[in-house]
Amino acid sequence: ELKSLIHIWRRNGGEGLSLHLSDIVWKDGAVLADKTYDRLIELVSILKVDRVTQHVPKVSVKEIEGDSKILEKICAYIADRLNGISHDIVVGVENMHMTENESADANRRFGYIPEECIAYMETLARLCKHKVGVNFDIGHARNNAPYSQKYQISTWFSMLGKYIVG
């Protein structure tokens, strides 16, 4: 039914269909995705989705700093699935923000500052056949204390400008 409704929407001028993929987690030396991940990838093909959003992975900065291959493994997992999509899509990796339960140290989640988002995007772009950029979430950047002091919105734009796809 959804495919039929999307077809009607496109026939009436609809364009720019976007789908938000579920989170990817690094845990105990393995890449994990929830059970809907592969189904969402399948929907991208079925519905001819134009763009997808992929959050930065759920992995700590400490783990990434301790093993440079972790980011590569995460991106290879994602790229393997995205590369099976036959039509052209745009992949936007989305920045996240600190939570109240986290400390601003290496134990926090990766992807809260521009340099980390760029590293993730560049690694995924190297492995993925589709266009990969950054979906810049301004609210996440703004609500990201203490990093929002050093990385104000203008700083994010100056660092990510050429990479922003959404």
N, C-alpha and C positions, 0 to 999 in steps of 0.2 A: 504494500500500500504506500509506503514511504517513497519507494522508487517512482511510482506513478505520480504522486503529488509533486515530487521534485521535477519530474519531466514536465508537468503542467506549469510549474513555477518558471522553469527555464524557457518554455515556449512563450510565456508571457513577459519575457525580458529579464528574468532572474539570472543573476550572475554572481560570482564570488562566493560560492558555497564553501563554508569552513567547518572543520570538525576538530574538536579538542581530543587528543589522544590521552589515554590514562598514563599515570606516572610510572616511571621506571625506577627500580630500587636496586642498589648494590648491597647484598647481604651475604655474609659468610663466604666471600670469594666468588659469588655468582650474580648474574644479572637476573632480576625477577620482574615480572610484569603481572598485573592482575589478569584474571581469566578473560576479561573483556578486550584485552589489547589486540589480539589477533582478529577478533570479530570487528573491531573498529577499523583495522587496516583493510579488512574485506569490504566494509561499508564504503571506504574511500574509493575503491574500485567500482563497486556496484552503483554508487550514486554519482560517480565522476566528480568527486569533491575536488575543488580547485586548490585549497590550501589546508594545511593541518598545523595545529599548535602542539608542541611538545615541551613540557616543563623541563627545566634543568633536572638532572637525576637526583634521586634521594641517596646521597652519599656524602660523607663528611669531607671537609677540606683536608683534614688530617690524613684520611685514607688516600685521597688524590695525591697529596704531597708525598706520601710514603711509597706510592707505586704509580708511576706515570702511565702504566699500561691499563689501569682501571678505566680511565676515561675512554681509551681506545676500545676496550672490550664492550663498554656500554654503548658507544656509538656504532660499533660493528653490529651489535644486536639490533639496534634500531634501523640502521641502513639496510641490513639484510631483509627486513620486512618492507621498508619503503621502496627498495629497489625492485620488488616484485610488482609494483604498481605500474601499469603500462602507459597510462596517460601522464602528461606533465602536471606536476603539482609544485607548490611553493611550501616549504617547510619553515615554520617560524619557531625558534626556540625561545621560550619565555623565561625572563628573570623572575626570581621569587624574592621573598623578604623574610627578615628575622621574625621569629615567633617569641612570645613572652617567656617560653620555657628554655630558650637558648641563650648561651653566652657568646659574646663577640670574640671567639677564639677559634682555634683550628678544629674544635669539636662540633662546630655549627655545620649546617648543611651547606654544601657547595652551591654556588650560583647566585649569590647575593650582591656581587659587585661586578662592574663591567668587564674586568679582565677575565673573570671566571666564565662569564657568558660568552665572551669572544672565543676563549679556548675551546669551549664545548661546541660552539657553532662551527669553528674552523675544523675541528676534528670530524664532526658529522658531515660537513660539506666535502671533505676530502674523500669520504667513504660512500657518499650518497650520490646517485645519478641526478637527483632533482636539485632545484635551486634551494639553498638553505641560507637563512638569514635570522634576524632576531625580531621576535614580536615583543616590542618594548612595552611593558606594563608600567605605566607612569605611577599608578597607585602603589604598586609593589615597591618601586624605587623611593617614593615619597615616604611610605610607612616602613622604613627600614633602619630605624635607629639601632646603633649609632652610626651606621654607614651612610645614612641620608645626610649627615653633616659634611662628610668628605666628598660624597658623590651626590651633589645636588642634581636636579633635573637637567640643567644646562650642561653639566659635566657628562652625564649619561649620553645626551644628544651629541656632544662633541666627540665622544669616544665611539659611539655606536652608529652615528649618522649614516655612514655608507653601507651599513649592514642591515638597517631597519627595513623589514618587509611588512610590518603591521604594528 
